[in-house]
């Protein structure tokens, strides 16, 4: 079974300031800060309490910042931390990492101030992050000949294209900016299908073996050899280009069935007692639920697509990002993989918040209240993450090793 191990990193050379010794430190922390701040700001904008003077629908700002800001930082932190392990090369650290982080941060500021800045300036600052990230990752991946992991480079290229579509829609009127957001969501789901499909069964099998309950996972060949990823990509593209169509609905339901079959072979029910592992199964379950709901929305008028989209974003992407970041930060800071009660509370708050956000469009009379309650709980989850993990990512490794 193919895996992506999150093992001890290799640190070489002079890493510079501790906070910039490895990608997980700045990007995991600020992904959490971004989520904890941007979502409450959106709730204020949503009820008309603030005008961002945004050059497109305000929902485009919200979607963009969750996909390309929050999730973009999480993806960068994960890849910058994992690629050295896959390729046995040194970590991006010091000045290159500072530059990359500064570019990401500049993009967040520029996009939020898009109503007052020239469109070209906003686009350049916001679009610069992904190409720079790809350049920093390309050399070790290509140099080591790790072709099965080089797939992340074309995914990043498409992620950049999706972001460019948002800017083209805003500045030039070339279509709805939300199409770029939806394509970005689809690509994040593809990454979940790839990474989640490798680490969740691997971590589960290893943990159950350590518990004296060994199991043999029997993956289905065609699903693991591209079927899972292709189903999500096709479904996501149709979600962006032909939303609500019968074809899109059928493909989405098929994708949901494929991923349900896939995860049904991972013994997820046996991981309930291990929150740091069980949360990864929950994140993947949200993927199945979201795909199924979005597929059904093409055939059931009473089921709005927005409910399904938030199952995929606030539910699956949010849960998987929180689960992976909370685990990877502990492992790569030399700490045991045991989460605190506050982190477990963050897991619970995030999924309850996502559930309320999914239910909100189904209850018109209570939609506003449920939306605010769901968003508040989701943001509180990330606030807890920031409080708990700030000392972890800003202090030296617990085992005394560099990085």
N, C-alpha and C positions, 0 to 999 in steps of 0.2 A: 504494500500500500504506500503510495507516494505521500510524503509529509513535508511540511515546512517547519523545521525545528526552531524554537526560540531559545537557543542555547547561550552560554556565556560568550560575550563578544571578544574580539581580538583588538587590543588597543596598541597602537604603535605611534612613535613620534611624539611631538609636543601638542597635546590637545587644546592648550590655551585655557581660558577660564573654565572652571568646573561646569558651569551651567551650559557651556557649549562644547563639552567633551563628547557628547553623543546626541544624535538627533531626537531621541525620545525625550530628553530633558526639556528643551524649549517648546517643542511642538506638541507633546502630550499635554503639558501644562496649559499652553495657550489655546489648544483646542477646547479644553474644559472651560477656560475663561471666556472664550468666544461664545460657547453655547450658553453659559450662565448669564451673559450680558445681552447678547443679541436677541434671544427669545423674549425676555421681558420688554426690551425696546420695541419689538414687533407687536407685542400685545397692546402697548400704548398706542402705537400707530394704527393698529387694527380697529380700535374704538374711536379713532379720530382725535386722540389726545395730543398728537404731535404730527407735524407735516415735515417730512424729510425733503420736500421739494424734488422728489425723485422723478427722473425723466420718463419713467414708464410706470405701470401699475405697481403699487407698493408691494404686492405679493411677489413680484419679481425680485425685489431687494431681499425679502425674507428667504425665498427659495434659493437665491444665489448665494447668500451668506451662509446658509446651512450646508449647502452642497460644496461650493468651491472655497468657502472660508473655513468653517468648522471641520467638515469631512476632509477637505484638502489638506489641512494641517495634520489630521490624524493619519492620513495615508502617507504623507511625507515622513512623519515621525516613525511610522512602522517600517517603511521601506529603508530608510536611512539606518535603522537599527538591525533589520533582518539581512539586508544584502551583504554586509561584511561577514555574517555567519555562513551564508550560502557560498560565498566566493573566497573565504579565508583571506580577506584584505582588511586594511585598516579603516577605521570609521572616519566619516566626514566630520571634522571638528575644527575648532578655532575659527579663523577668519572666514573660510568658505561657508561654514555653518552660520556664522553671524550674518553674513551677507544674505544667505538664503532666507533666514528668519526675518531680516529687515525688509526684504522684498515682499514676503508674505504679509507682514504687518502693514506695509505701505499700501498694499492692495486693499486691505480691509478699510483703512482710513479713506482712501480715494473712492472706493465704491460707495461708502456711506455718504460721502460728500459729493456724489455724482451730480446732484442738482446745482452745484455751485462751481464745479470744475469743468474745463473743456473735455469733451468726450474722448478726444485722442489721448489726453493725459491719463484719464481714468483707465482707458483700455490698456495702455502701455504698462502702467503700474500694476494693474490687476492681472494681466496676462503673463507677466514676466516670471512668476513663481514656478509654474509647472515646467517650462523649458529648462530653467536653471536646475531644478530638481532632477530632471531627466539626464542632463549632462553629467551631474555628479554621480548618478547611478550607472550610466551607460558604460563607462570605462571598466569598472570592476566586473560587471555582468558579462560584457563582451569579451574582456580579457581572460576571464576564467572559463569561457565557453559554456556557461550555464544556460543552455538554450531553453530549457523548460521554464526558467524564471525570467528570461528576456521578454516573455509575453507582456510583462508589466510596462515595458517601454512603449509598445504600440497602444496599450490601454491609456497610458499617460498622454500620448499624442491625441487620441480621441477625446480625452478629458479636456485638453486644451482647446480642441475644436468646439466642443460643447460650450465652453466658456466664451469662445469667440462668437458663437451664435447669439449668445445673450447680448453681447456688446453690439453686434451688427443689428439686432432687433431694436435696441434702445437708440442707437445713434443714427442708423441709416434707414430704419423702418423695414428691414429685411425679415419680415415674419415676426411672430410672437416670441418675445424673449424667453417665455416659459418653455418653449420647445428645447432650447439649450439646457435649461434647468433639468427637464425630464430626461434628456439624453445623459446628462451628468449623473442623475440618479441611477439610470440603467447601468452605467459603467461602474458605479460603486457597488451595485448588486452583483455584477460580474466578478468584481474583486472578492466579495463575500463568498460567492460560489467557489472561487479558486482557493482562497486562503482558508475560509471556514471548512471547506470540503477536505482540506489536508490536516489542519491542526485539531479540529474538534474530534474526529475519530481517533487520531493519534494520541492526543492527551487523554481521551477516555480510556483507550486500551491500556495505556501505561499506568494510569491511576488505578484502574480495576485490578491490574496485575499486582500492584503494590499492596492492594487491600486483600490479596489472597483470593480474588474472584476473577481469575483470568477468563477472557472471552476471545473468540476468534471472529473478527469482523470480515464479512464476505462482501466486498464491494461488487457492484454490477459493472462489468467492463465498459460498456458503451456510455454509461453515465459518467464514469470517472475519466474516460478518455475524450472528454469534450462535450458530451451530451448535456451535462448540467449547466456548463457555462454558455453553450450555444442557445439553450432554451431561454435563459434569462436575457441574453443579449437580443435575441429576436423579439421576445416579448417587450423588452424595453424600447426597442426601436419602433415597434408598432404603437406602443403607448405614446411615444412622442409624435409620430407622423400620422397615425390614424386612430386617435383616441375615441373610444366608444364604439368602434366598428365591430361587427360580428367576427371578423377574422382575428382582430386583436384579442377579443374576448376568448375565442377558442384557444389561441396560442397561449394566453396567460393561464387559462385553466389547465392546459396540458403541462405547462412549466411548473405550476403548483403541484400537480400530481407527481411529476418527476422528482421534485425536491422532497416531497413527503416520503416517497419510496426510498430515496437516498438516506434521509435522516432516520427513518424507521429502523435501519440496520445498525444504528450507532449506540444503542443501549442508553439512551438519554435518561430514562426514568431512574436508572441506577445512580445518577449523579446528583440527585436532589440534595443529598447531605453535604455536598462539596460546592458551595456557592460560586467559587471562582471558575469552576468547570461547568456547573449547571447553567450559568448565565450565558455561556456560549451556545448551548443547546437551545435556550430560550430565544436568543437572537436569531438563530436559524429557523426556529419555528415561526417567528414573526415574518420571515421571508415567505414561508409557505402561506401563511394567513393573508399577507398583503397581496401576493400574486392571485390567490383564489378570489379575494374580495374584488380586486380590480377586474378580473375576468368576469365575475358575476355582474359587475356594474354595467357591462355592455348589454346585458339581457334583462336586468331588473331595474326599472326606472326609479324605484324607491331607494335604491342603493347608490348614493352619489360617489363618483370617482374620488373625490377629495378624501373620503373616509379611508379608502384603500391606499391612496398615496401616502397618507400619514402612517398607516400600518407599516409600509415599506421604509419610510424615512425616520419618523420619530421612533417607530418600533424596531425594525430590523437593523437599519444602519446605526441608530443611536445605541441600541443594546450591544451590538457586536463591537462597535468602537469602544464603548465603556468596558466591556468584558476583556477585550484584547489589551487595551491600554493599562487597565488596572493590573493585569497579569504580567505584561511585558515590563512595566516599570518596576515591579517588585523583583522579577528575575534579573533584570539588567542592572539593578542597583545592589545586587548581592544579598537580597533578602529572601526569606522563605516565602513560598507561595501560599500564604495564609492571609486572607483579607480581614480587615477589622469589621466590627459591627456597623460602623458608619458607612463603610463601602457596601456592605450587604443592604443597608437601608437605601443607599443610592441606587442599587440594582432594582429594588422594589419600587421606589418612587418613580424611576424612569419608565418602567413598564406600565405602572398604574397611570402615569401621566399620558403615555402614548395611547392606552386603552380609552381614556376619557376623550382624547382628541379624535380618535377613530369614531367613537359613539356620537360625538357632538353633532355632526351633520344629520344624524338619524333622528334627532330629537329637536326639531325646529324651535319649539317653545323654550327649550333650555340650552340652545346651541351656544349662545354667548357665554353663559356661565360655565358650561362644560369646557368650552375652548380655553377660557381663562384658567380654570382649575387644572386642566390637563397641562397647559403650558407652564403654569407656575410650578407644579410638581416636577415636570421634566427639567426645568431650569434649576430647581432646588437640588435635584440629583447631581447635576454638574457642579453646583456650588459645594456640595459635600465632597465630590471628587477633588476639587481644587484644594479645599482645606486639608484633606487627608494626604494628598500626594505632593503638595507644595514642599514639605520638608524632605520627601523622598527624592524628588528630582533636583533639589537645590543643595543637597548635602552629599559628602563623599559616600562612596559605596560602603555598605555595612561590613563587607568582608575585607576591606582595606586594599582591594585591587584598584588599578587605575581606571578612569572612566566614570 
